[in-house]
Amino acid sequence: MTEFVKSKPVKDSEGRRRWSQVHEYCQACGIGYREAEKRGSCLSTHHIIKPGRSDEPCNFLRLCMALCHPLAEGCSIRLNNCIVSPLTIGKCLRLKKLREPGEYNADRLAVLFRQALPPTGAPVPFALEGLFRIRHPRRREMFDPLVPE
């Protein structure tokens, strides 16, 4: 059995604010902050690993409040007559790994989680990945290869 080191979460509201300022679109559906504001919404910074809510770039996902942040909090949402299932921790980890591989740190996230991380094998929900691909067609390196084109 693997033993996990106890680690105190990092509390850095200024660092979280700076990180948020340079992440200008939802990492799940790709909506930009200006488009979100035009629609009466905004972007928020989601902590992937909840215990302690450590303010570290590896633990952040930038998500829109209208659609993706509620999904990451466990809600299902109807979009174009389809139910979009919640973004589990595994799917949030997959998004982080796909959209920001330079910030993804599985070892640190496992320490924060205090147990083995859930698998990241489940694809990003088709509806969200489709929106991301429409909004960011040139960012092919960020596309989820498990979602068909």
C-alpha positions as CSV (number, residue, x, y, z in Angstrom):
1,M,0.0,0.0,0.0
2,T,1.3,3.4,-1.0
3,E,1.6,5.9,1.9
4,F,0.8,9.5,1.0
5,V,2.7,12.4,2.6
6,K,0.5,14.9,4.4
7,S,0.9,18.3,2.9
8,K,-0.5,21.6,3.8
9,P,-2.5,23.3,1.1
10,V,-1.0,26.4,-0.4
11,K,-3.0,29.5,0.4
12,D,-2.2,32.2,-2.2
13,S,-5.2,34.3,-3.3
14,E,-2.9,36.8,-5.2
15,G,-1.3,33.9,-7.1
16,R,-4.8,32.5,-7.9
17,R,-5.8,36.0,-9.1
18,R,-2.7,36.3,-11.4
19,W,-3.2,32.8,-12.8
20,S,-6.9,33.6,-13.5
21,Q,-5.9,36.8,-15.4
22,V,-3.8,34.9,-17.9
23,H,-6.3,32.1,-18.5
24,E,-8.9,33.9,-20.7
25,Y,-11.1,31.0,-21.7
26,C,-13.0,28.0,-20.3
27,Q,-10.7,25.0,-20.4
28,A,-13.7,22.7,-21.0
29,C,-15.9,24.4,-23.6
30,G,-13.5,27.1,-24.8
31,I,-15.7,30.1,-24.3
32,G,-13.6,33.3,-23.9
33,Y,-14.2,35.6,-21.0
34,R,-15.6,38.4,-23.2
35,E,-18.1,36.1,-24.8
36,A,-19.1,34.8,-21.4
37,E,-19.6,38.3,-20.1
38,K,-21.8,39.2,-23.2
39,R,-24.0,36.2,-22.3
40,G,-24.3,37.4,-18.6
41,S,-21.8,34.9,-17.2
42,C,-18.1,34.9,-16.3
43,L,-15.2,32.5,-15.8
44,S,-14.2,31.2,-12.5
45,T,-11.2,29.3,-11.1
46,H,-12.1,25.7,-10.1
47,H,-10.0,23.7,-7.6
48,I,-9.6,20.2,-9.0
49,I,-8.7,18.7,-5.7
50,K,-11.1,20.0,-3.1
51,P,-9.6,19.1,0.3
52,G,-7.8,22.2,1.4
53,R,-8.4,24.0,-1.9
54,S,-4.7,24.5,-2.5
55,D,-3.9,27.5,-4.6
56,E,-1.4,26.0,-7.0
57,P,-1.5,26.2,-10.8
58,C,-1.6,22.3,-11.0
59,N,-4.8,22.4,-9.1
60,F,-6.7,25.1,-11.1
61,L,-9.1,24.8,-14.0
62,R,-10.6,27.9,-15.6
63,L,-14.3,27.2,-16.2
64,C,-17.3,29.2,-17.3
65,M,-20.0,29.7,-14.6
66,A,-22.9,29.1,-17.0
67,L,-22.1,25.6,-18.1
68,C,-18.8,24.0,-17.1
69,H,-18.3,25.0,-13.4
70,P,-21.6,23.5,-12.4
71,L,-20.6,20.3,-14.2
72,A,-17.3,20.2,-12.3
73,E,-19.4,20.6,-9.1
74,G,-21.3,17.5,-9.9
75,C,-24.4,18.8,-11.7
76,S,-25.8,17.4,-14.9
77,I,-26.9,20.0,-17.5
78,R,-29.2,19.8,-20.5
79,L,-27.6,21.3,-23.6
80,N,-29.4,21.2,-27.0
81,N,-31.7,18.5,-25.7
82,C,-28.9,16.3,-24.5
83,I,-27.8,15.7,-20.9
84,V,-24.2,16.5,-20.3
85,S,-22.9,14.4,-17.5
86,P,-20.8,15.9,-14.6
87,L,-17.1,16.5,-14.9
88,T,-15.7,14.0,-12.4
89,I,-12.3,14.5,-10.8
90,G,-10.9,12.1,-13.4
91,K,-12.4,14.2,-16.3
92,C,-11.1,17.4,-14.7
93,L,-7.6,15.9,-14.5
94,R,-7.9,14.9,-18.1
95,L,-8.8,18.5,-19.1
96,K,-5.9,19.8,-17.1
97,K,-3.5,17.3,-18.8
98,L,-4.9,18.1,-22.3
99,R,-5.2,21.8,-22.1
100,E,-2.2,22.7,-19.9
101,P,0.3,19.8,-19.9
102,G,3.0,22.1,-18.6
103,E,1.1,22.8,-15.4
104,Y,-0.2,19.2,-14.9
105,N,1.6,17.6,-11.9
106,A,0.1,14.2,-11.0
107,D,2.5,13.6,-8.1
108,R,1.6,16.9,-6.4
109,L,-2.1,16.4,-7.1
110,A,-2.0,12.9,-5.5
111,V,-0.3,14.4,-2.4
112,L,-3.1,17.0,-2.2
113,F,-5.8,14.2,-2.8
114,R,-4.1,12.1,-0.1
115,Q,-4.7,9.0,-2.2
116,A,-4.1,7.7,-5.7
117,L,-5.7,9.9,-8.3
118,P,-8.7,8.6,-10.2
119,P,-8.1,7.4,-13.7
120,T,-8.1,10.0,-16.4
121,G,-9.1,7.7,-19.2
122,A,-12.7,8.9,-19.6
123,P,-13.0,11.3,-22.5
124,V,-14.2,14.9,-22.2
125,P,-17.9,15.0,-22.7
126,F,-18.6,15.2,-26.5
127,A,-20.7,18.4,-26.3
128,L,-17.9,20.3,-24.4
129,E,-15.1,19.0,-26.6
130,G,-17.2,20.0,-29.7
131,L,-17.6,23.5,-28.4
132,F,-13.9,23.7,-27.6
133,R,-12.9,22.6,-31.1
134,I,-15.2,25.1,-32.7
135,R,-13.9,28.0,-30.6
136,H,-10.2,27.0,-30.9
137,P,-9.8,25.1,-34.2
138,R,-6.0,25.8,-34.4
139,R,-5.3,24.3,-31.0
140,R,-5.3,20.7,-32.1
141,E,-2.7,19.7,-29.6
142,M,-5.3,20.4,-26.9
143,F,-8.0,18.2,-28.5
144,D,-9.1,15.1,-26.7
145,P,-8.1,12.2,-29.0
146,L,-10.7,10.0,-27.5
147,V,-13.5,12.2,-28.9
148,P,-14.1,11.5,-32.6
149,E,-13.8,14.4,-35.1
